[in-house]
Amino acid sequence: MNERNWGGKRKGAGRKKGNTVYKTISVSLPESELEILQEAAKRQNMTVSRFISKYLRLDTAAQIKKELENSSLNDNFRSVSD
């Protein structure tokens, strides 16, 4: 019997799932603007998605929102336990 042991599904193989859930959006741009966006992302060695997130500072906004939510939860917990 000539069994080969490569390819197919293997336990522990593949990219590990992260904690971040990604959603897809659609954006319509004129072709000239899309080319500019793609070139700018390429110059920064980024995907277009990462480029947009970075330059709109969405990662910073998300972190601030998370900290505020945690702060509010802690404040509510303190007022209940006092």
GROMACS elastic network, one bead per residue, 0.5 to 0.9 nm:
[ bonds ]
;  ai    aj funct       b0    kb
    4     7     6  0.86392   500
    5     8     6  0.87892   500
    7    10     6  0.81422   500
    9    13     6  0.74855   500
   10    13     6  0.55058   500
   10    14     6  0.84635   500
   11    14     6  0.87812   500
   12    15     6  0.88457   500
   12    16     6  0.84763   500
   13    16     6  0.83212   500
   15    18     6  0.89378   500
   17    20     6  0.85802   500
   18    21     6  0.79395   500
   28    34     6  0.87108   500
   29    32     6  0.80300   500
   29    33     6  0.61619   500
   29    34     6  0.59423   500
   30    33     6  0.53792   500
   30    34     6  0.63191   500
   30    35     6  0.87749   500
   31    34     6  0.50653   500
   31    35     6  0.62016   500
   31    36     6  0.87170   500
   32    35     6  0.52564   500
   32    36     6  0.64493   500
   32    37     6  0.88251   500
   33    36     6  0.50625   500
   33    37     6  0.61954   500
   33    38     6  0.86243   500
   34    37     6  0.50217   500
   34    38     6  0.60810   500
   34    39     6  0.85176   500
   35    38     6  0.51457   500
   35    39     6  0.60799   500
   35    40     6  0.85152   500
   36    39     6  0.51927   500
   36    40     6  0.60718   500
   36    41     6  0.86012   500
   37    40     6  0.51844   500
   37    41     6  0.62052   500
   37    42     6  0.85629   500
   37    48     6  0.70436   500
   37    51     6  0.84484   500
   37    52     6  0.86576   500
   38    41     6  0.51943   500
   38    42     6  0.60844   500
   38    43     6  0.86597   500
   38    47     6  0.80871   500
   38    48     6  0.61492   500
   39    43     6  0.61263   500
   39    44     6  0.86680   500
   40    43     6  0.51828   500
   40    44     6  0.64511   500
   40    45     6  0.87000   500
   40    46     6  0.86670   500
   40    48     6  0.84395   500
   40    51     6  0.80305   500
   41    44     6  0.51528   500
   41    45     6  0.61550   500
   41    46     6  0.50614   500
   41    47     6  0.59272   500
   41    48     6  0.54597   500
   41    49     6  0.86297   500
   41    50     6  0.80625   500
   41    51     6  0.55245   500
   41    52     6  0.84075   500
   42    46     6  0.58067   500
   42    47     6  0.70871   500
   42    48     6  0.79709   500
   43    46     6  0.76431   500
   44    47     6  0.86736   500
   44    51     6  0.78416   500
   45    51     6  0.89892   500
   46    49     6  0.79446   500
   46    50     6  0.60124   500
   46    51     6  0.59729   500
   47    50     6  0.52826   500
   47    51     6  0.61494   500
   47    52     6  0.86823   500
   48    51     6  0.50030   500
   48    52     6  0.61646   500
   48    53     6  0.85855   500
   49    52     6  0.53055   500
   49    53     6  0.62228   500
   49    54     6  0.86278   500
   50    53     6  0.50575   500
   50    54     6  0.59986   500
   50    55     6  0.85634   500
   51    54     6  0.52002   500
   51    55     6  0.61381   500
   51    56     6  0.84348   500
   52    55     6  0.53764   500
   52    56     6  0.59312   500
   52    57     6  0.82128   500
   52    58     6  0.83192   500
   53    56     6  0.53783   500
   53    57     6  0.58853   500
   53    58     6  0.51295   500
   53    59     6  0.65256   500
   54    58     6  0.64696   500
   54    59     6  0.68206   500
   54    60     6  0.85870   500
   55    58     6  0.77809   500
   56    59     6  0.84059   500
   57    60     6  0.54069   500
   57    61     6  0.64109   500
   57    62     6  0.87622   500
   58    62     6  0.60204   500
   58    63     6  0.85301   500
   59    62     6  0.51379   500
   59    63     6  0.62181   500
   59    64     6  0.87057   500
   60    63     6  0.51136   500
   60    64     6  0.62080   500
   60    65     6  0.85948   500
   61    64     6  0.51476   500
   61    65     6  0.61293   500
   61    66     6  0.85966   500
   62    65     6  0.50884   500
   62    66     6  0.61567   500
   62    67     6  0.86628   500
   63    66     6  0.50689   500
   63    67     6  0.61873   500
   63    68     6  0.86151   500
   64    67     6  0.51074   500
   64    68     6  0.61340   500
   64    69     6  0.85831   500
   65    68     6  0.51327   500
   65    69     6  0.61522   500
   65    70     6  0.86138   500
   66    69     6  0.51398   500
   66    70     6  0.61846   500
   66    71     6  0.85111   500
   67    70     6  0.50893   500
   67    71     6  0.59944   500
   67    72     6  0.85632   500
   68    72     6  0.60740   500
   68    73     6  0.85251   500
   69    72     6  0.50953   500
   69    73     6  0.61838   500
   69    74     6  0.86167   500
   70    73     6  0.50445   500
   70    74     6  0.61526   500
   70    75     6  0.85825   500
   71    74     6  0.50806   500
   71    75     6  0.61165   500
   71    76     6  0.85874   500
   72    75     6  0.50132   500
   72    76     6  0.60996   500
   72    77     6  0.85039   500
   73    76     6  0.51308   500
   73    77     6  0.61297   500
   73    78     6  0.86356   500
   74    77     6  0.50025   500
   74    78     6  0.61372   500
   74    79     6  0.86913   500
   75    78     6  0.51148   500
   75    79     6  0.62909   500
   75    80     6  0.87222   500
   76    79     6  0.52521   500
   76    80     6  0.63014   500
   76    81     6  0.86986   500
   77    80     6  0.52279   500
   77    81     6  0.61654   500
   77    82     6  0.86733   500
   78    81     6  0.51894   500
   78    82     6  0.60960   500
   79    82     6  0.53801   500
